[in-house]
Amino acid sequence: MLRLAIDTTSEACSVALDTGSGILQRYRHAPRRHGELLLPWVDELMAEAGMARSQLQAVCVGCGPGSFTSLRMGFSVAVGIAYALDLPVYPVSSLQTLAVQAFTLGAEYAVTALDARMGEVYIGSYSNSLNHYPKALHKEKLIAPADYHLPDINSSSPSRWYAIGNGFSAMQGQLEGLLEGRFSRVCADLWPQARDMFILAERVSPVPADQAELSYLRNQVVQT
């Protein structure tokens, strides 16, 4: 299946193409440049694969949570392409996408966090399932760092836990400080990447383009 994936839920921007025989990707940490990068990257990847947009069979998109402005930008492009070509949309969580990186790096459990501003973080916790699939340990939350508690599992050994995402460096690293010693590795400079969304899409129910929805986790959004 020829699948396109787009993620702009954070300061990073990425577009990936699953050709069936391999995955091509464009990725850059480029705050406020998502708009100028997205469509050219889509065209570049299609050309590199020797395919036309009309041959696409599905679109995966980061549905949040994340930065309001950039989140809507990528979502609008992805849904627009799907709508024009009458393709199914696979909405994927940005926090769960981040967890794929943690498990690729060797984690057994992962906490992923993105800066939500206003003294809060978007946060999720996951266990490593088959083929690095992140199984949620709790619902994704919008929370103040001081209110977060690591999930109670049989083993809380730091060697089994990774912390991923800029939520751990936000607010002078408040979240990392509160959980000091609980992780074997903290990677606050990693961002969601579109290539990892294909793993998640395998267990996501597709929706028609006009029914795809964003996940903000807060009623009052911050224009970032």
Sine and cosine of phi, psi and omega as CSV:
sin_phi,cos_phi,sin_psi,cos_psi,sin_omega,cos_omega
0.00,0.00,0.77,-0.64,0.03,-1.00
-1.00,0.06,0.94,-0.35,-0.11,-0.99
-0.84,-0.54,0.65,-0.76,0.08,-1.00
-0.96,-0.28,0.63,-0.77,0.06,-1.00
-0.76,-0.65,0.67,-0.75,-0.01,-1.00
-0.73,-0.68,0.76,-0.65,0.09,-1.00
-0.72,-0.70,0.83,-0.56,0.10,-1.00
-0.69,-0.73,0.55,0.83,-0.10,-0.99
-0.98,0.21,-0.15,0.99,-0.06,-1.00
-0.69,-0.73,-0.33,-0.95,0.05,-1.00
-0.94,0.33,-0.31,0.95,0.02,-1.00
-1.00,-0.01,0.41,-0.91,0.03,-1.00
-0.78,-0.63,0.72,-0.69,0.01,-1.00
-0.51,-0.86,0.55,-0.83,0.07,-1.00
-0.72,-0.69,0.72,-0.69,0.00,-1.00
-0.73,-0.68,0.45,-0.89,0.01,-1.00
-0.75,-0.66,0.84,-0.53,0.07,-1.00
-0.99,-0.12,0.95,-0.32,-0.08,-1.00
-1.00,0.06,-0.12,0.99,-0.08,-1.00
0.99,-0.14,-0.47,0.88,0.04,-1.00
-0.91,-0.41,-0.05,1.00,0.00,-1.00
0.09,-1.00,0.16,-0.99,-0.02,-1.00
-0.87,-0.49,0.78,-0.62,0.08,-1.00
-0.96,-0.28,0.58,-0.82,-0.02,-1.00
-0.55,-0.84,0.52,-0.85,0.25,-0.97
-0.88,-0.48,0.74,-0.67,-0.05,-1.00
-0.57,-0.82,0.65,-0.76,0.08,-1.00
-0.37,-0.93,0.65,-0.76,0.17,-0.99
-0.99,0.15,0.97,-0.24,-0.16,-0.99
-0.59,-0.81,0.96,0.27,0.00,-1.00
-0.81,0.58,0.72,-0.69,0.06,-1.00
0.91,0.41,0.27,0.96,0.04,-1.00
-0.88,-0.47,0.15,0.99,-0.05,-1.00
-0.84,0.55,-0.66,0.75,-0.07,-1.00
-0.88,0.48,-0.61,0.80,-0.03,-1.00
-0.99,0.15,-0.31,0.95,-0.07,-1.00
-1.00,-0.09,-0.58,0.82,-0.21,-0.98
-0.83,0.56,-0.91,0.42,-0.10,-0.99
-0.90,0.44,-0.66,0.75,0.10,-1.00
-0.85,0.52,-0.62,0.79,0.03,-1.00
-0.92,0.40,-0.65,0.76,0.05,-1.00
-0.85,0.53,-0.73,0.68,-0.01,-1.00
-0.90,0.43,-0.63,0.77,0.02,-1.00
-0.88,0.47,-0.70,0.71,-0.03,-1.00
-0.92,0.38,-0.65,0.76,0.03,-1.00
-0.89,0.45,-0.66,0.75,0.01,-1.00
-0.92,0.40,-0.66,0.75,0.00,-1.00
-0.89,0.46,-0.58,0.82,0.01,-1.00
-0.99,0.12,-0.16,0.99,-0.05,-1.00
0.94,0.34,0.53,0.85,-0.05,-1.00
-0.86,-0.51,0.32,-0.95,0.10,-0.99
-0.95,-0.31,0.43,-0.90,0.03,-1.00
-0.82,0.57,-0.55,0.84,-0.04,-1.00
-0.89,0.45,-0.26,0.97,0.00,-1.00
-1.00,0.00,-0.13,0.99,0.03,-1.00
-0.87,0.49,0.55,-0.84,-0.01,-1.00
-0.88,-0.47,-0.26,0.97,0.01,-1.00
-0.28,-0.96,0.39,-0.92,0.04,-1.00
-0.78,-0.63,0.79,-0.62,0.09,-1.00
-0.97,-0.26,0.62,-0.79,-0.04,-1.00
-0.60,-0.80,0.62,-0.78,0.11,-0.99
-0.95,0.31,0.90,-0.44,-0.09,-1.00
-0.99,-0.15,0.09,1.00,0.01,-1.00
0.96,-0.29,-0.06,-1.00,0.01,1.00
-0.95,0.30,0.26,-0.97,0.01,-1.00
0.15,-0.99,-0.21,-0.98,-0.01,-1.00
-0.90,0.44,0.81,-0.59,-0.17,-0.99
-0.83,0.56,-0.80,0.60,-0.11,-0.99
-0.92,0.40,-0.78,0.63,-0.02,-1.00
-0.93,0.38,-0.58,0.81,0.04,-1.00
-0.84,0.54,-0.75,0.66,-0.01,-1.00
-0.92,0.40,-0.53,0.85,-0.04,-1.00
-0.90,0.44,-0.81,0.59,0.00,-1.00
-0.91,0.42,-0.62,0.78,0.01,-1.00
-0.89,0.46,-0.68,0.73,-0.02,-1.00
-0.90,0.43,-0.66,0.75,0.02,-1.00
-0.90,0.43,-0.73,0.68,-0.03,-1.00
-0.89,0.47,-0.74,0.68,-0.02,-1.00
-0.92,0.38,-0.58,0.82,0.04,-1.00
-0.88,0.47,-0.68,0.73,0.04,-1.00
-0.90,0.43,-0.70,0.72,0.00,-1.00
-0.90,0.44,-0.66,0.75,-0.02,-1.00
-0.91,0.41,-0.68,0.73,-0.04,-1.00
-0.90,0.43,-0.53,0.85,-0.06,-1.00
-0.97,-0.24,0.07,1.00,-0.01,-1.00
0.83,0.56,0.80,0.60,-0.04,-1.00
-0.94,-0.33,0.46,-0.89,0.10,-1.00
-0.95,0.31,0.52,-0.85,0.04,-1.00
-0.93,-0.36,0.72,-0.69,0.05,-1.00
-0.94,-0.35,0.98,-0.18,0.00,-1.00
-0.98,0.20,0.77,-0.63,-0.11,-0.99
-0.81,-0.58,0.63,-0.77,0.01,-1.00
-0.95,0.31,0.70,-0.71,0.06,-1.00
-0.93,0.38,-0.61,0.80,0.00,-1.00
-0.93,0.37,-0.64,0.77,0.04,-1.00
-0.93,0.36,-0.59,0.81,0.06,-1.00
-0.88,0.48,-0.67,0.74,0.05,-1.00
-0.87,0.49,-0.60,0.80,-0.04,-1.00
-0.90,0.44,-0.49,0.87,0.04,-1.00
-0.85,0.53,-0.65,0.76,0.03,-1.00
-0.89,0.46,-0.65,0.76,0.00,-1.00
-0.87,0.50,-0.68,0.74,-0.05,-1.00
-0.97,0.26,-0.50,0.87,0.11,-0.99
-0.90,0.44,-0.53,0.85,0.01,-1.00
-0.99,0.16,-0.16,0.99,0.07,-1.00
0.91,-0.42,0.11,0.99,-0.02,-1.00
-0.95,0.31,0.46,-0.89,0.16,-0.99
-0.99,-0.12,-0.54,0.84,0.07,-1.00
-0.71,-0.71,0.45,-0.89,-0.02,-1.00
-0.59,-0.81,0.61,-0.79,0.20,-0.98
-0.92,-0.40,0.83,-0.56,0.02,-1.00
-0.92,-0.39,0.67,-0.74,-0.07,-1.00
-0.57,-0.82,0.70,-0.71,0.07,-1.00
-0.86,-0.51,0.62,-0.78,0.01,-1.00
-0.90,0.44,0.84,-0.54,0.00,-1.00
-0.97,-0.24,0.05,1.00,-0.08,-1.00
0.89,0.46,-0.07,-1.00,0.02,-1.00
0.80,0.60,0.49,0.87,0.04,-1.00
0.96,0.27,0.36,0.93,-0.05,-1.00
-0.72,-0.69,0.24,-0.97,0.08,-1.00
-0.74,-0.68,0.48,-0.88,0.23,-0.97
-1.00,0.05,0.74,-0.67,-0.13,-0.99
-0.58,-0.81,0.58,-0.82,0.06,-1.00
-0.58,-0.82,0.43,-0.90,0.02,-1.00
-0.78,-0.63,0.65,-0.76,-0.15,-0.99
-0.61,-0.79,0.45,-0.89,0.16,-0.99
-0.95,-0.32,0.45,-0.89,-0.04,-1.00
-0.99,0.15,0.91,-0.41,0.01,-1.00
-0.98,-0.20,-0.23,-0.97,-0.05,-1.00
-0.85,0.52,0.73,-0.68,0.04,-1.00
0.85,0.53,0.62,0.78,0.05,-1.00
0.92,0.40,0.37,0.93,0.04,-1.00
-0.97,0.23,0.81,-0.58,-0.03,-1.00
-0.98,0.17,0.91,-0.42,0.07,-1.00
-1.00,-0.05,0.85,-0.53,-0.09,-1.00
-0.91,0.41,0.71,-0.71,0.08,-1.00
-1.00,-0.08,-0.28,0.96,0.11,-0.99
-0.31,-0.95,0.21,-0.98,0.05,-1.00
-0.92,0.39,0.53,-0.85,0.07,-1.00
-0.88,0.47,0.60,-0.80,-0.12,-0.99
-0.76,-0.65,0.42,-0.91,0.25,-0.97
-0.94,-0.35,0.89,-0.46,-0.23,-0.97
-0.46,-0.89,0.46,-0.89,0.15,-0.99
-0.97,0.26,0.64,-0.77,-0.03,-1.00
-0.76,0.65,-0.65,0.76,-0.05,-1.00
-0.91,0.41,-0.31,0.95,-0.03,-1.00
-1.00,-0.06,-0.03,1.00,-0.05,-1.00
-1.00,-0.01,0.66,-0.75,0.06,-1.00
-0.76,-0.65,0.70,-0.71,0.02,-1.00
-0.87,0.49,0.68,-0.74,0.00,-1.00
-0.83,0.56,0.59,-0.81,-0.01,-1.00
-1.00,0.07,0.98,-0.20,0.04,-1.00
-0.87,-0.49,0.06,-1.00,-0.09,-1.00
-0.87,0.49,-0.59,0.81,0.00,-1.00
-0.80,-0.61,0.82,-0.57,0.04,-1.00
-0.94,-0.33,0.40,0.92,0.01,-1.00
-0.85,0.53,0.78,-0.63,-0.01,-1.00
-0.83,0.56,-0.48,0.88,-0.04,-1.00
-0.90,0.43,-0.26,0.97,-0.07,-1.00
-0.99,-0.16,-0.11,0.99,-0.12,-0.99
-0.90,-0.44,0.70,-0.71,0.14,-0.99
-0.88,-0.47,0.53,-0.85,0.08,-1.00
-0.91,-0.41,0.80,-0.60,-0.12,-0.99
-0.75,-0.66,0.69,-0.72,0.14,-0.99
0.92,-0.40,0.37,-0.93,-0.10,-1.00
-0.96,0.27,-0.05,1.00,0.12,-0.99
-0.90,0.44,-0.36,0.93,-0.01,-1.00
-1.00,0.09,-0.24,0.97,0.08,-1.00
-0.96,-0.28,-0.14,0.99,0.00,-1.00
-0.93,0.37,0.45,-0.89,0.05,-1.00
0.81,0.59,0.75,0.67,0.00,-1.00
0.84,0.54,0.58,0.81,0.06,-1.00
0.94,0.35,0.52,0.85,-0.09,-1.00
-0.87,0.49,-0.69,0.73,-0.03,-1.00
-0.91,0.42,-0.70,0.72,0.03,-1.00
-0.89,0.46,-0.63,0.77,0.01,-1.00
-0.90,0.45,-0.64,0.77,-0.01,-1.00
-0.93,0.36,-0.47,0.88,-0.02,-1.00
-0.96,-0.30,0.37,0.93,-0.06,-1.00
-0.81,0.59,0.75,-0.67,0.03,-1.00
1.00,0.06,-0.05,1.00,-0.04,-1.00
-1.00,-0.04,-0.17,0.98,-0.06,-1.00
-0.84,-0.54,0.57,-0.82,0.10,-1.00
-1.00,0.10,-0.32,0.95,-0.01,-1.00
-0.47,-0.89,0.71,-0.70,0.07,-1.00
-0.86,-0.52,0.85,-0.53,-0.02,-1.00
-0.84,-0.54,0.99,0.16,-0.06,-1.00
-0.97,0.23,-0.15,0.99,-0.05,-1.00
-0.97,-0.23,0.25,0.97,0.08,-1.00
-0.99,-0.13,0.55,-0.84,-0.06,-1.00
-0.76,-0.65,0.35,-0.94,0.07,-1.00
-0.85,0.53,0.61,-0.80,0.05,-1.00
-0.79,-0.61,0.68,-0.73,-0.11,-0.99
-0.86,0.52,-0.55,0.84,-0.05,-1.00
-0.86,0.51,-0.50,0.86,-0.04,-1.00
-0.98,0.20,-0.20,0.98,-0.04,-1.00
-0.95,0.32,-0.41,0.91,-0.03,-1.00
-0.91,0.42,-0.57,0.82,0.06,-1.00
-0.88,0.47,-0.68,0.74,-0.05,-1.00
-0.96,0.30,-0.57,0.82,-0.05,-1.00
-0.88,0.47,-0.39,0.92,0.01,-1.00
-0.88,0.47,-0.41,0.91,-0.04,-1.00
-0.88,-0.48,0.32,0.95,0.03,-1.00
-0.95,-0.30,0.69,-0.72,0.05,-1.00
-0.98,0.21,0.82,-0.57,0.00,-1.00
-0.95,0.32,0.42,-0.91,0.05,-1.00
-0.75,-0.66,0.41,-0.91,0.12,-0.99
-0.89,0.46,0.46,-0.89,-0.07,-1.00
-0.82,0.57,-0.62,0.79,-0.06,-1.00
-0.98,0.21,-0.01,1.00,0.04,-1.00
-0.92,-0.40,0.00,1.00,0.01,-1.00
-0.94,0.35,0.64,-0.77,-0.06,-1.00
-0.74,-0.68,0.46,-0.89,0.07,-1.00
-1.00,0.05,0.38,-0.92,0.07,-1.00
-0.88,-0.47,0.97,-0.25,-0.04,-1.00
-1.00,-0.02,-0.54,0.84,-0.08,-1.00
0.92,0.40,0.07,1.00,0.10,-0.99
-0.52,-0.85,0.54,-0.84,0.01,-1.00
-0.97,0.25,-0.62,0.79,0.02,-1.00
-0.99,-0.14,0.92,-0.39,-0.05,-1.00
-1.00,-0.08,0.41,-0.91,0.02,-1.00
-0.95,-0.31,0.81,-0.58,0.01,-1.00
-0.96,0.28,0.97,-0.25,-0.01,-1.00
-0.77,-0.64,0.00,0.00,0.00,0.00
